[in-house]
Amino acid sequence: MSTMRINIREVRQRFSEIINNVAVKRERVIITSRNKPKAVLVSLQDAERLEEGSARRKRRRFQLESILKLREGLAQKGVRGDSMATLEKLREDRLGRVSNGR
């Protein structure tokens, strides 16, 4: 997979060829204007991979925020550290409250 830098004028002239290279050979094309990068053409597969990575990062961020909220809640209850025994006790307490209808 290679990356080419092409001026926007040349892209207009060779559009079909460039699109085929991107789609078939999975080349990446940086489109420039006055030698400054303006846009990038990538294959559909590469674009999907980028989207998947973005979704994964969002899920991970959500998970980390959830963990932070859990830790803050534990700190407010006076629980220190992340010991498994403490977490198991909290789960048992929660299950006890749920089964008792509280």
C-alpha positions as CSV (number, residue, x, y, z in Angstrom):
1,M,0.0,0.0,0.0
2,S,1.6,3.2,-1.2
3,T,0.8,6.9,-0.7
4,M,0.9,9.3,-3.6
5,R,0.8,13.1,-3.5
6,I,-1.1,14.6,-6.4
7,N,-2.1,18.1,-7.3
8,I,-5.8,18.7,-7.5
9,R,-5.4,19.8,-11.2
10,E,-3.9,16.4,-12.0
11,V,-6.6,14.6,-10.0
12,R,-9.2,16.3,-12.2
13,Q,-7.5,15.1,-15.4
14,R,-6.8,11.5,-14.2
15,F,-9.8,11.1,-11.9
16,S,-11.0,7.6,-13.2
17,E,-7.5,6.2,-13.2
18,I,-6.7,7.5,-9.7
19,I,-10.0,6.2,-8.3
20,N,-9.3,2.7,-9.8
21,N,-5.8,2.7,-8.2
22,V,-7.3,3.6,-4.9
23,A,-10.0,1.0,-5.1
24,V,-8.0,-1.9,-6.7
25,K,-4.4,-1.3,-5.5
26,R,-5.5,0.3,-2.2
27,E,-3.2,3.2,-2.9
28,R,-3.7,6.3,-0.7
29,V,-3.7,9.6,-2.5
30,I,-3.0,12.9,-0.8
31,I,-4.6,15.7,-2.8
32,T,-2.7,18.9,-2.7
33,S,-3.4,22.5,-3.7
34,R,-0.4,24.8,-3.9
35,N,1.7,22.1,-2.3
36,K,-0.5,21.9,0.8
37,P,-2.4,18.8,1.6
38,K,-6.2,19.3,1.3
39,A,-7.8,15.8,1.3
40,V,-7.0,12.1,1.2
41,L,-8.5,9.4,-1.0
42,V,-8.5,6.0,0.6
43,S,-10.1,2.7,-0.4
44,L,-13.5,1.7,0.9
45,Q,-11.8,-1.1,3.0
46,D,-9.4,1.5,4.6
47,A,-12.3,3.8,5.3
48,E,-14.2,1.0,7.0
49,R,-11.2,0.1,9.1
50,L,-10.8,3.7,10.1
51,E,-14.5,3.8,11.2
52,E,-14.1,0.5,13.1
53,G,-11.1,2.0,15.0
54,S,-13.1,5.1,15.8
55,A,-16.0,3.0,17.1
56,R,-13.6,0.9,19.2
57,R,-12.0,4.0,20.7
58,K,-15.5,5.4,21.6
59,R,-16.5,2.1,23.3
60,R,-13.2,2.0,25.2
61,R,-13.6,5.6,26.3
62,F,-17.2,4.8,27.5
63,Q,-15.8,1.8,29.4
64,L,-13.1,3.9,31.0
65,E,-15.6,6.6,32.0
66,S,-17.8,3.8,33.6
67,I,-14.8,2.5,35.6
68,L,-14.0,6.0,36.8
69,K,-17.6,6.5,37.9
70,L,-17.5,3.2,39.7
71,R,-14.3,4.1,41.5
72,E,-15.7,7.5,42.5
73,G,-18.8,5.8,43.9
74,L,-16.6,3.4,45.8
75,A,-14.5,6.3,47.2
76,Q,-17.7,8.1,48.4
77,K,-18.6,4.9,50.3
78,G,-15.2,4.9,51.9
79,V,-13.9,1.9,50.0
80,R,-10.2,2.1,49.5
81,G,-8.3,0.2,46.7
82,D,-9.6,-2.1,44.0
83,S,-9.4,-5.4,45.8
84,M,-11.5,-8.3,44.4
85,A,-12.8,-9.2,47.9
86,T,-14.3,-5.7,48.2
87,L,-15.9,-5.8,44.8
88,E,-17.3,-9.2,45.5
89,K,-18.8,-8.0,48.8
90,L,-20.4,-5.0,47.0
91,R,-21.9,-7.3,44.4
92,E,-23.3,-9.6,47.1
93,D,-24.7,-6.6,49.0
94,R,-26.3,-5.4,45.7
95,L,-27.7,-8.8,44.9
96,G,-29.1,-9.1,48.5
97,R,-30.9,-5.7,48.1
98,V,-32.3,-6.7,44.7
99,S,-33.6,-10.1,46.0
100,N,-35.1,-8.4,49.1
101,G,-37.0,-5.9,46.9
102,R,-35.1,-2.8,47.9
